[in-house]
Amino acid sequence: MATSGEHAAYRALPAASRVVPGRRLSATTVRDLLLVGLTFSSGAVDAIAFLGLGKVFTAFQTGNLVFLGVDAADAGGPDALRVGCSLLAFAAGVLAATRLVRATKGSELWPRRGTLALCAVLAAQAAFLVLWAATSGRPGTGSGHTLAALSALAMGLQSGAILALGVTGVFTTAATATVIFLMRDVGERRGTEPAERARLAGVLVGLVAGAASGALVLAHARPYAPVIPLAMTAVVIATASIAFGQARSARS
């Protein structure tokens, strides 16, 4: 059993150098891997939404704003109501997650309330899977709007939870900022830590890999496509609960 002095010494260490109890990886490395996992999930979500819900996005809201402009010009964009459902549900998710985690914002590398917000993401994704399966992956107009809202709600909740972590350049549901930060660091030859560049690059790779996985399963096993983001979110929640739960126990 650790002594009070050992606990104090552990708390005095920089967060990036603390090792998750029982593991060789630092807490920061574990967090970064979880961020890549969530971005993988978002890539799969958007591939499924774009290919299976009438060319709308439920994570990448910049695209939906562009679609609204295209629809306003009557230039053949996706269903404006479905785009609106996605935008509003995403915004509601961000708001809800922000209110849930703001009490612990900045207090921990991975706050417990952040994991709770991801549990809400999991619930929304599970509801999406149930409705998707009920329509055999080919929803009608009404069910399609509902599915878009459920998926966007999940992505908004995820975005709000990750925003509270304060990780520069990482949002898990959009990659434009990540590309900007990574290329800025490369272009300015900044003294950025290799781990930071690896995190940014890993998030970009995760997004592409997730989209490819979602599209592949959608093409060959359509009813099961939503299982991919659902399973990845569950893995992230379980890993965060074990890894950071042990870290909290070690500090107490």
VENFENUR-V787896 format. One record per backbone hydrogen bond with DSSP energy under -0.5 kcal/mol. CO is the residue of the C=O (numbers start at 0). NH is the residue of the N-H. E is the energy in kcal/mol with one decimal. If there is no record, write none. Layout:
co | nh | e
CO | NH | E
CO | NH | E
//
This chain:
co | nh | e
2 | 6 | -2.0
3 | 7 | -2.2
4 | 8 | -2.2
5 | 9 | -2.2
6 | 10 | -2.3
7 | 11 | -1.5
8 | 12 | -0.7
9 | 12 | -1.0
13 | 16 | -1.5
13 | 17 | -0.8
14 | 17 | -0.8
17 | 26 | -2.7
19 | 22 | -2.2
24 | 19 | -1.9
25 | 29 | -2.2
26 | 30 | -2.5
27 | 31 | -2.5
28 | 32 | -2.2
29 | 33 | -2.1
30 | 34 | -2.1
31 | 35 | -2.0
32 | 36 | -2.2
33 | 37 | -2.3
34 | 38 | -2.0
35 | 39 | -2.4
36 | 40 | -2.0
37 | 41 | -2.2
38 | 42 | -2.3
39 | 43 | -2.0
40 | 44 | -2.4
41 | 45 | -2.5
42 | 46 | -1.9
43 | 47 | -2.4
44 | 48 | -2.6
45 | 49 | -2.9
46 | 50 | -2.3
47 | 51 | -2.3
48 | 52 | -2.2
48 | 55 | -0.8
49 | 54 | -1.8
58 | 60 | -1.5
59 | 62 | -0.6
59 | 63 | -0.9
60 | 64 | -2.1
61 | 65 | -1.9
62 | 66 | -2.2
63 | 67 | -2.1
64 | 68 | -1.6
65 | 69 | -2.3
66 | 70 | -2.9
67 | 71 | -2.4
68 | 72 | -1.4
69 | 74 | -2.3
70 | 73 | -1.6
78 | 82 | -2.1
79 | 83 | -2.5
80 | 84 | -2.4
81 | 85 | -2.1
82 | 86 | -2.4
83 | 87 | -2.6
84 | 88 | -2.3
85 | 89 | -2.4
86 | 90 | -2.3
87 | 91 | -2.3
88 | 92 | -2.1
89 | 93 | -2.3
90 | 94 | -2.3
91 | 95 | -2.5
92 | 96 | -2.5
93 | 97 | -2.5
94 | 98 | -2.1
95 | 99 | -1.6
96 | 100 | -2.5
97 | 101 | -1.7
100 | 103 | -1.7
101 | 104 | -1.0
103 | 106 | -2.2
103 | 107 | -0.6
110 | 113 | -0.8
110 | 114 | -1.2
111 | 115 | -1.8
112 | 116 | -2.1
113 | 117 | -1.6
114 | 118 | -1.5
115 | 119 | -1.4
116 | 120 | -1.6
117 | 121 | -2.4
118 | 122 | -2.0
119 | 123 | -2.2
120 | 124 | -2.5
121 | 125 | -2.4
122 | 126 | -2.2
123 | 127 | -2.1
124 | 128 | -2.4
125 | 129 | -2.2
126 | 130 | -2.2
127 | 131 | -2.9
128 | 132 | -2.7
129 | 133 | -2.0
130 | 134 | -1.2
131 | 134 | -0.5
131 | 136 | -2.9
132 | 135 | -1.5
134 | 137 | -1.8
139 | 143 | -1.9
140 | 144 | -2.0
141 | 145 | -2.0
142 | 146 | -2.6
143 | 147 | -2.3
144 | 148 | -2.2
145 | 149 | -2.6
146 | 150 | -2.6
147 | 151 | -2.3
148 | 152 | -2.5
149 | 153 | -2.1
150 | 154 | -2.0
151 | 155 | -2.5
152 | 156 | -2.5
153 | 157 | -2.3
154 | 158 | -2.5
155 | 159 | -2.5
156 | 160 | -2.2
157 | 161 | -2.4
158 | 162 | -2.4
159 | 163 | -1.2
161 | 164 | -1.4
161 | 165 | -0.6
161 | 166 | -0.5
162 | 165 | -1.3
163 | 105 | -0.7
165 | 167 | -0.7
166 | 169 | -1.7
173 | 170 | -0.6
174 | 178 | -2.5
175 | 179 | -2.3
176 | 180 | -2.7
177 | 181 | -2.4
178 | 182 | -2.7
179 | 183 | -2.3
180 | 184 | -2.2
181 | 185 | -2.0
182 | 186 | -3.2
183 | 187 | -2.6
184 | 188 | -0.5
184 | 189 | -1.7
189 | 191 | -1.4
192 | 195 | -1.0
192 | 196 | -1.6
193 | 197 | -2.6
194 | 198 | -2.0
195 | 199 | -2.2
196 | 200 | -2.7
197 | 201 | -2.6
198 | 202 | -2.1
199 | 203 | -1.6
200 | 204 | -2.4
201 | 205 | -2.6
202 | 206 | -2.0
203 | 207 | -1.9
204 | 208 | -2.7
205 | 209 | -2.5
206 | 210 | -2.3
207 | 211 | -2.4
208 | 212 | -2.3
209 | 213 | -2.8
210 | 214 | -2.5
211 | 215 | -2.3
212 | 216 | -2.4
213 | 217 | -2.2
214 | 218 | -1.9
215 | 219 | -1.6
216 | 220 | -3.4
220 | 223 | -2.2
221 | 224 | -1.4
223 | 226 | -1.8
224 | 227 | -1.6
225 | 229 | -1.6
226 | 230 | -3.0
227 | 231 | -2.2
228 | 232 | -2.5
229 | 233 | -2.0
230 | 234 | -2.2
231 | 235 | -2.3
232 | 236 | -2.5
233 | 237 | -2.5
234 | 238 | -2.7
235 | 239 | -2.8
236 | 240 | -2.4
237 | 241 | -2.1
238 | 242 | -3.0
239 | 243 | -1.9
239 | 244 | -0.7
240 | 244 | -0.7
241 | 245 | -2.0
242 | 246 | -1.6
243 | 247 | -2.1
244 | 248 | -1.9
245 | 249 | -2.2
246 | 250 | -1.3
247 | 251 | -1.2
//
